[in-house]
Amino acid sequence: MSVYETLRHFADSYGLVAIFALYLVLCLWHFRPGSRTHVDAAKHSIFKDDHDGN
């Protein structure tokens, strides 16, 4: 088995699982209990300049 075939097999199987797991972690990271303050700050940040008195 060549190096290319070995890497291709890894990417097709374990690489796909790793990418999917990373996707789930990044999507669910915002729903963890300690992130409420960061999420609230991010969702109100687009209105920050509207309330500066300009």
N, C-alpha and C positions, 0 to 999 in steps of 0.2 A: 504494500500500500504506500502510495507516495505522500509526501508532506501536504500537497494540495488536497488530496482526498481526505486526509485526516482532519485538516482544518475546515474543509467543507462540511464534513460530518459533524464536527463540533459546532459550527455556526448554525447548521440546520436543526440541531437538537438542543444542546445545552445553551447555546447562545440565545436561541429564541425564548427559552424559559427564563434566562437571566434578564433579557430585555423586558419581558412581560412582568416579571417581579419588580423591576425598577420602575416601570410605568405605574404599577399598583401602589408602590410606596410613595411615589411623588404625587399621585392623585389623592391618596388618603392622608398624606402628611398634614393637610390643612384642616382635617376634621379631628385631630387629636385634641384633648382637653386643654393643653397649655397654649394653644395657638390662637385663642379667641382674641386676645389683645392685638396681635399682629394682623389678623384678618380684618378686624374692625378699623385699624389704622390704615390698612391698604385700601379698603373700600371707600373710605372718606378722603383719601389723599387727592383724588381728582378735583375735589371741591375746595381744597386748601386756599387757592388764590382768590376764590370768590368771597371769602370771609376776612380778607386782610384789610379791608377798608379802602381799596383802590376804586 
